[in-house]
């Protein structure tokens, strides 16, 4: 936006993209040549008028009298008043004929300035040198205007490529007498000075910027005609008259308010007039607002603002107005309110993309997986396995000690059981030996000892 200094070949100083970027100063109000592959009819000479683009949004139509082969993007030398200037070709061929009819209906090819030649390297160097003076000249011109206490704002400066003239663009609310300012600037810059007043919209188009929609300004990219925008356009679209939201960067109403105005005007024809009040037995209801897309008109009872808004369909409003015209009054507007039935969606959410809590479920699953991985890590860790086996052995030893202590106590209390145990051991010797694990279970299990004891 607003690349004010172009390099050789029309390359913007900011993006370095040879003038093909969508946000550089060289691409403002660019035109796509959709007739480039169309050849002229048999016997028809090519159109000799081409469109030349200069700094920011300034363009002009020039005549190619020398039949130079030109393409979009060529840097050419053209006639100026006075001297010569350098620009970039933006439109050629039959599309240029359409542009002339659209933008300049009274254009006379005979009076048009001519294309001299394609720019050479020395011409481009002088062009770059002239562009380098513009920023400092604008600051100095603003200082001179402040010293003279002039109510004007100098927003842009454009040097001619041959350094013979400088054009200063300014905005002002009233008429400004800048004769002394021109004398001071001519003495300061040693160049011919031209002052040109522009509006606030033209200033925004030259400087460029980003709108509230997040895109580049329409006036600096494609909009060429600035139609007047009134507050009635906002009223028809049921927008609040907030100047901070309705105003653009130029300080005027946004041009985009006119884009959908015709559609709203056609839609509002199906609604009754809002200045009519509805009379009921409960009271008189006044009109508040209209929802064009939902086809609803909102009313509220006078003196009962806190009672809430009542939405009505336009057909219901006409029905109530017809009853009032016949001298009838309905009991309450709520009786005419349409009951909205919630419709279930006609699709099934298979993937789960519409679920707001879908990420929470994933996080929970991750926690479970991380716990399982920790357990797996513990099992695979030899130290952890060793500690686990040691803990199990300690528990087993404590159980064995407790079981032996119980056996000693029982033997002291029951000597007869000792004799029985000896006989039982002799009988067990004749049987096949059990495994080590089974013998441990027998020794360590106090319940088994109880079974072997004989009752007194």
C-alpha positions as CSV (number, residue, x, y, z in Angstrom):
1,X,0.0,0.0,0.0
2,X,1.3,3.3,-1.0
3,X,4.8,2.3,-2.2
4,X,5.8,5.8,-3.2
5,X,9.3,5.0,-4.6
6,X,9.6,2.6,-7.5
7,X,12.8,1.2,-8.7
8,X,13.9,0.4,-12.2
9,X,11.3,-1.2,-14.4
10,X,8.5,-0.2,-12.1
11,X,9.7,-2.4,-9.2
12,X,8.1,-1.2,-5.9
13,X,10.6,-0.1,-3.3
14,X,8.8,-2.1,-0.6
15,X,7.9,-5.5,-2.0
16,X,10.5,-5.9,-4.7
17,X,8.1,-7.9,-6.8
18,X,8.3,-6.1,-10.2
19,X,5.0,-4.3,-9.8
20,X,3.0,-7.6,-9.7
21,X,2.1,-7.6,-6.0
22,X,-1.5,-6.9,-5.0
23,X,-0.6,-4.3,-2.4
24,X,2.1,-2.2,-4.0
25,X,1.7,1.4,-5.2
26,X,2.4,0.4,-8.8
27,X,-0.6,-2.0,-8.9
28,X,-3.2,0.5,-7.7
29,X,-6.3,0.4,-10.0
30,X,-4.7,-2.3,-12.1
31,X,-6.8,-3.8,-14.9
32,X,-6.8,-7.4,-16.0
33,X,-6.5,-7.6,-19.8
34,X,-9.0,-10.3,-20.5
35,X,-8.8,-9.5,-24.3
36,X,-5.0,-10.0,-24.5
37,X,-5.3,-13.2,-26.6
38,X,-7.8,-11.7,-29.0
39,X,-6.5,-10.7,-32.4
40,X,-8.1,-7.8,-34.4
41,X,-10.4,-8.7,-37.2
42,X,-9.1,-8.9,-40.8
43,X,-8.1,-5.5,-42.1
44,X,-8.6,-3.7,-38.8
45,X,-5.6,-1.8,-37.5
46,X,-4.8,-2.1,-33.8
47,X,-6.1,0.5,-31.4
48,X,-3.4,3.2,-31.0
49,X,-4.5,4.5,-27.6
50,X,-2.9,3.1,-24.5
51,X,-3.4,3.7,-20.9
52,X,-0.4,4.8,-18.9
53,X,-0.1,4.5,-15.1
54,X,1.9,7.0,-13.0
55,X,2.4,7.4,-9.3
56,X,-0.4,6.0,-7.1
57,X,-3.8,6.2,-8.8
58,X,-3.0,8.8,-11.5
59,X,-3.6,7.4,-15.0
60,X,-3.9,8.9,-18.5
61,X,-4.6,8.0,-22.1
62,X,-1.8,8.5,-24.7
63,X,-1.6,8.0,-28.4
64,X,1.0,5.5,-29.9
65,X,1.6,7.3,-33.2
66,X,4.9,5.6,-33.9
67,X,3.3,2.1,-33.7
68,X,5.7,0.9,-31.0
69,X,5.1,-2.6,-29.9
70,X,3.9,-2.1,-26.3
71,X,2.9,-4.6,-23.7
72,X,1.5,-4.3,-20.2
73,X,4.3,-3.4,-17.8
74,X,6.6,-1.6,-20.2
75,X,8.2,1.7,-19.0
76,X,7.7,4.4,-21.6
77,X,8.5,8.1,-22.1
78,X,5.5,10.3,-22.8
79,X,4.8,13.9,-23.4
80,X,4.0,16.2,-20.5
81,X,3.2,19.8,-19.9
82,X,6.0,20.9,-20.0
83,X,8.8,18.4,-20.8
84,X,8.6,14.7,-20.6
85,X,7.4,12.1,-18.0
86,X,7.8,8.4,-17.5
87,X,5.0,5.9,-16.8
88,X,4.1,2.3,-17.0
89,X,1.8,0.8,-19.6
90,X,-1.4,-0.6,-17.9
91,X,-3.8,-1.3,-20.7
92,X,-3.3,-1.9,-24.5
93,X,-5.4,-3.1,-27.4
94,X,-9.2,-3.4,-27.5
95,X,-9.5,-3.2,-23.8
96,X,-8.1,0.3,-23.9
97,X,-10.9,1.2,-26.3
98,X,-13.4,0.0,-23.7
99,X,-11.6,1.9,-20.9
100,X,-11.7,5.1,-23.0
101,X,-15.5,4.8,-23.5
102,X,-16.0,4.1,-19.8
103,X,-13.8,6.7,-18.2
104,X,-13.6,9.5,-20.8
105,X,-16.6,9.6,-23.0
106,X,-15.6,12.9,-24.6
107,X,-12.0,11.9,-25.2
108,X,-10.6,13.2,-28.5
109,X,-7.7,11.1,-29.9
110,X,-6.4,14.0,-31.9
111,X,-5.8,16.1,-28.8
112,X,-4.2,13.3,-26.8
113,X,-0.5,13.5,-25.9
114,X,1.9,11.0,-27.5
115,X,4.1,8.1,-26.5
116,X,7.7,9.1,-27.4
117,X,9.6,5.9,-26.9
118,X,10.4,3.1,-24.5
119,X,12.4,4.3,-21.6
120,X,16.1,3.7,-21.5
121,X,18.3,3.2,-18.5
122,X,19.4,6.9,-18.2
123,X,15.7,7.9,-18.3
124,X,14.9,5.4,-15.5
125,X,17.8,6.6,-13.4
126,X,16.5,10.2,-13.6
127,X,13.0,8.9,-12.7
128,X,14.4,7.2,-9.6
129,X,16.3,10.3,-8.6
130,X,13.2,12.4,-9.0
131,X,11.2,10.1,-6.8
132,X,13.8,10.3,-4.0
133,X,13.2,14.1,-3.6
134,X,9.4,13.7,-3.0
135,X,9.4,12.8,0.7
136,X,11.7,15.6,1.9
137,X,9.9,18.1,-0.4
138,X,6.6,17.3,1.2
139,X,7.9,17.9,4.8
140,X,9.4,21.2,3.8
141,X,6.2,22.3,2.0
142,X,4.2,21.5,5.1
143,X,6.6,23.6,7.2
144,X,6.2,26.5,4.8
145,X,2.4,26.2,4.9
146,X,2.4,26.2,8.8
147,X,4.6,29.4,8.8
148,X,2.0,31.1,6.6
149,X,-0.8,29.8,8.8
150,X,-2.7,28.3,5.9
151,X,-5.6,25.9,6.7
152,X,-4.5,23.2,4.3
153,X,-2.9,19.7,4.4
154,X,-0.3,18.7,1.9
155,X,-0.7,14.9,1.5
156,X,1.4,14.0,-1.5
157,X,4.1,15.3,-3.9
158,X,4.8,14.0,-7.4
159,X,8.0,15.0,-9.2
160,X,8.1,14.9,-13.0
161,X,10.7,12.5,-14.4
162,X,12.7,15.2,-16.1
163,X,12.8,17.3,-12.8
164,X,11.1,20.2,-14.5
165,X,7.9,20.3,-12.4
166,X,6.5,19.2,-9.0
167,X,2.8,18.7,-8.3
168,X,1.7,19.1,-4.7
169,X,-1.7,17.5,-3.7
170,X,-3.5,19.1,-0.8
171,X,-6.9,19.0,1.0
172,X,-8.7,21.9,2.5
173,X,-12.2,22.6,3.7
174,X,-12.3,26.2,2.4
175,X,-10.7,28.2,-0.4
176,X,-7.0,28.8,0.3
177,X,-4.9,31.7,-1.0
178,X,-1.5,29.9,-1.6
179,X,0.1,32.5,-3.9
180,X,2.8,33.4,-1.3
181,X,3.3,29.7,-0.6
182,X,4.0,29.0,-4.3
183,X,6.6,31.8,-4.3
184,X,8.3,30.4,-1.2
185,X,8.4,26.8,-2.6
186,X,9.7,27.9,-6.0
187,X,12.5,29.7,-4.3
188,X,13.2,26.8,-2.0
189,X,13.1,23.9,-4.5
190,X,14.2,25.8,-7.7
191,X,11.5,24.0,-9.7
192,X,8.1,24.8,-11.3
193,X,5.3,24.3,-8.7
194,X,1.8,23.2,-9.4
195,X,-0.9,23.0,-6.6
196,X,-3.8,20.6,-7.0
197,X,-6.7,20.3,-4.6
198,X,-8.2,16.9,-4.0
199,X,-11.0,15.6,-1.8
200,X,-10.7,13.4,1.2
201,X,-11.7,10.3,-0.8
202,X,-9.0,11.0,-3.4
203,X,-6.5,11.5,-0.7
204,X,-7.3,8.0,0.8
205,X,-7.1,6.5,-2.7
206,X,-3.6,8.0,-3.3
207,X,-2.2,7.0,0.1
208,X,-3.9,3.6,0.4
209,X,-4.5,1.6,3.6
210,X,-6.4,-1.3,5.2
211,X,-10.1,-1.0,5.9
212,X,-12.1,-2.3,8.8
213,X,-12.9,-5.4,6.7
214,X,-9.2,-6.4,6.7
215,X,-8.7,-5.8,3.0
216,X,-7.1,-2.9,1.0
217,X,-9.2,0.1,0.4
218,X,-11.6,-0.1,-2.5
219,X,-10.7,3.4,-3.7
220,X,-7.0,2.5,-4.0
221,X,-7.5,-0.9,-5.7
222,X,-10.5,-0.9,-8.1
223,X,-13.0,1.8,-7.4
224,X,-12.8,4.7,-9.8
225,X,-16.0,6.7,-9.4
226,X,-16.8,8.2,-6.0
227,X,-20.5,8.4,-5.6
228,X,-22.1,10.3,-2.7
229,X,-23.0,8.3,0.3
230,X,-25.8,9.5,2.6
231,X,-27.0,8.4,6.0
232,X,-30.2,7.1,4.5
233,X,-28.2,4.2,3.1
234,X,-27.4,3.2,6.6
235,X,-31.0,3.6,7.7
236,X,-32.3,1.4,4.9
237,X,-29.9,-1.3,6.0
238,X,-31.0,-1.1,9.7
239,X,-27.5,0.0,10.8
240,X,-26.9,2.1,13.9
241,X,-25.8,5.7,13.1
242,X,-22.5,5.4,14.7
243,X,-20.0,7.7,13.0
244,X,-17.0,5.7,14.2
245,X,-18.2,2.5,12.6
246,X,-19.7,4.1,9.4
247,X,-16.8,6.3,8.6
248,X,-13.8,5.2,6.6
249,X,-10.2,6.3,6.7
250,X,-11.0,9.3,4.7
251,X,-13.4,10.5,7.4
252,X,-16.5,10.2,5.2
253,X,-19.1,7.5,5.0
254,X,-17.9,4.2,3.7
255,X,-18.3,3.6,0.0
256,X,-19.4,0.0,0.7
257,X,-22.7,1.3,2.1
258,X,-23.8,1.7,-1.5
259,X,-22.9,-1.9,-2.6
260,X,-26.0,-3.7,-1.1
261,X,-28.3,-0.7,-1.0
262,X,-30.3,-1.7,-4.1
263,X,-31.0,-5.2,-2.6
264,X,-32.2,-3.7,0.6
265,X,-34.5,-1.3,-1.2
266,X,-36.1,-4.1,-3.1
267,X,-36.5,-6.2,0.0
268,X,-38.1,-3.4,2.1
269,X,-40.9,-3.1,-0.5
270,X,-42.4,-6.3,1.0
271,X,-42.7,-4.7,4.5
272,X,-45.4,-2.3,5.6
273,X,-44.5,1.2,6.6
274,X,-42.9,1.5,10.0
275,X,-44.5,4.8,11.0
276,X,-47.9,3.2,11.6
277,X,-48.7,2.1,15.2
278,X,-50.6,-1.0,16.1
279,X,-53.6,-0.5,18.5
280,X,-54.6,-3.4,20.8
281,X,-56.8,-3.7,23.9
282,X,-53.6,-3.9,26.0
283,X,-52.3,-0.7,24.5
284,X,-50.6,0.9,21.5
285,X,-47.5,-0.6,20.1
286,X,-44.8,1.4,18.3
287,X,-42.4,0.2,15.6
288,X,-38.7,-0.3,16.7
289,X,-36.8,-2.1,13.9
290,X,-36.9,-4.5,11.0
291,X,-34.9,-7.7,10.3
292,X,-34.9,-7.9,6.6
293,X,-33.4,-11.4,6.4
294,X,-35.7,-13.0,9.0
295,X,-38.7,-11.0,7.7
296,X,-39.6,-9.8,11.1
297,X,-40.8,-6.4,12.5
298,X,-40.2,-5.6,16.1
299,X,-42.8,-3.7,18.2
300,X,-43.0,-2.6,21.8
301,X,-45.9,-1.3,23.9
302,X,-45.7,2.4,24.6
303,X,-44.8,3.1,28.2
304,X,-43.8,-0.6,28.7
305,X,-40.2,-0.6,27.5
306,X,-39.1,-3.2,29.9
307,X,-41.8,-5.6,28.7
308,X,-39.6,-6.7,25.8
309,X,-39.8,-6.6,22.0
310,X,-42.4,-8.5,20.1
311,X,-41.4,-9.9,16.7
312,X,-44.2,-10.0,14.1
313,X,-44.2,-11.2,10.5
314,X,-45.1,-8.5,7.9
315,X,-48.3,-10.4,7.0
316,X,-49.4,-10.4,10.7
317,X,-48.7,-6.6,10.8
318,X,-50.9,-6.0,7.8
319,X,-53.6,-8.2,9.3
320,X,-53.5,-6.0,12.5
321,X,-53.5,-2.8,10.5
322,X,-56.5,-4.1,8.6
323,X,-58.4,-4.8,11.8
324,X,-57.6,-1.3,13.2
325,X,-58.9,0.2,10.0
326,X,-62.2,-1.7,10.5
327,X,-62.4,-0.4,14.0
328,X,-61.3,-3.7,15.7
329,X,-58.6,-4.2,18.2
330,X,-56.9,-7.5,19.0
331,X,-56.4,-8.5,22.6
332,X,-52.6,-8.8,22.5
333,X,-49.8,-8.8,20.0
334,X,-48.4,-12.0,21.5
335,X,-51.4,-13.8,20.0
336,X,-50.1,-12.9,16.6
337,X,-46.5,-13.9,17.3
338,X,-45.3,-16.8,15.2
339,X,-44.0,-19.8,17.2
340,X,-40.7,-20.9,15.9
341,X,-40.1,-24.6,15.9
342,X,-36.5,-25.7,16.2
343,X,-35.6,-27.8,13.3
344,X,-33.1,-30.6,13.7
345,X,-30.2,-30.5,11.2
346,X,-30.5,-32.7,8.2
347,X,-27.0,-34.1,8.5
348,X,-25.1,-36.2,11.0
349,X,-21.9,-35.1,12.5
350,X,-19.7,-38.1,11.7
351,X,-16.3,-36.5,12.1
352,X,-17.1,-34.5,15.2
353,X,-15.8,-31.2,13.9
354,X,-18.8,-29.3,15.2
355,X,-18.2,-30.5,18.8
356,X,-16.7,-27.7,20.9
357,X,-15.5,-30.2,23.5
358,X,-13.7,-32.4,21.1
359,X,-10.3,-31.2,22.2
360,X,-11.1,-32.0,25.8
361,X,-11.7,-35.6,24.9
362,X,-8.4,-35.9,23.1
363,X,-6.6,-34.5,26.1
364,X,-8.2,-37.0,28.4
365,X,-7.2,-39.9,26.1
366,X,-3.6,-38.6,26.1
367,X,-3.5,-38.6,29.9
368,X,-4.6,-42.3,29.9
369,X,-2.0,-43.2,27.3
370,X,0.7,-41.4,29.3
371,X,-0.2,-43.3,32.5
372,X,0.0,-46.6,30.6
373,X,3.3,-45.7,29.1
374,X,4.7,-45.0,32.6
375,X,3.6,-48.4,33.7
376,X,5.3,-50.0,30.7
377,X,8.4,-48.0,31.4
378,X,8.4,-49.3,35.0
379,X,8.1,-52.9,33.8
380,X,10.8,-52.5,31.3
381,X,13.1,-50.9,33.8
382,X,15.4,-53.6,35.4
383,X,15.9,-51.5,38.5
384,X,12.2,-51.1,39.0
385,X,11.6,-54.8,38.5
386,X,14.3,-55.6,41.0
387,X,12.8,-53.2,43.6
388,X,9.4,-54.8,43.0
389,X,10.8,-58.3,43.6
390,X,12.6,-57.2,46.7
391,X,9.4,-55.7,48.1
392,X,7.5,-58.9,47.4
393,X,10.2,-61.0,49.1
394,X,10.1,-58.7,52.2
395,X,6.3,-59.1,52.4
396,X,6.7,-62.9,52.0
397,X,9.3,-63.0,54.9
398,X,7.0,-61.0,57.2
399,X,4.2,-63.4,56.5
400,X,6.4,-66.4,57.2
401,X,7.6,-65.0,60.5
402,X,4.1,-64.3,61.6
403,X,3.0,-67.8,60.6
404,X,5.9,-69.4,62.5
405,X,5.1,-67.4,65.6
406,X,1.5,-68.6,65.5
407,X,2.6,-72.2,65.1
408,X,4.9,-71.9,68.2
409,X,2.0,-70.5,70.3
410,X,-0.3,-73.3,69.2
411,X,2.3,-76.0,70.0
412,X,2.8,-74.6,73.5
413,X,-0.9,-74.6,74.1
414,X,-1.6,-78.0,72.5
415,X,1.2,-80.6,72.9
416,X,-1.2,-83.3,71.6
417,X,-1.3,-81.5,68.3
418,X,2.5,-81.8,68.2
419,X,2.3,-85.6,68.3
420,X,-0.4,-85.5,65.6
421,X,1.8,-83.4,63.4
422,X,4.6,-85.9,63.8
423,X,2.4,-88.7,62.7
424,X,1.1,-86.6,59.9
425,X,4.7,-85.9,58.8
426,X,5.5,-89.6,58.7
427,X,2.6,-90.3,56.5
428,X,3.6,-87.5,54.2
429,X,7.1,-89.1,53.8
430,X,5.5,-92.0,52.1
431,X,3.8,-89.6,49.6
432,X,5.7,-88.0,46.7
433,X,7.5,-84.9,47.5
434,X,5.7,-81.7,46.6
435,X,7.2,-78.8,44.8
436,X,9.0,-76.0,46.7
437,X,6.1,-73.6,46.2
438,X,3.6,-76.1,47.6
439,X,5.7,-76.8,50.6
440,X,6.0,-73.1,51.3
441,X,2.3,-72.8,51.2
442,X,1.8,-75.6,53.7
443,X,4.3,-74.2,56.1
444,X,3.2,-70.7,55.9
445,X,-0.5,-71.3,55.9
446,X,-1.8,-71.3,59.6
447,X,-5.2,-72.5,58.5
448,X,-3.6,-75.7,57.1
449,X,-2.0,-76.4,60.5
450,X,-5.4,-76.0,62.2
451,X,-6.9,-78.7,59.9
452,X,-4.1,-81.1,60.8
453,X,-4.7,-80.7,64.5
454,X,-6.8,-83.4,66.1
455,X,-9.6,-82.3,68.5
456,X,-9.0,-83.1,72.1
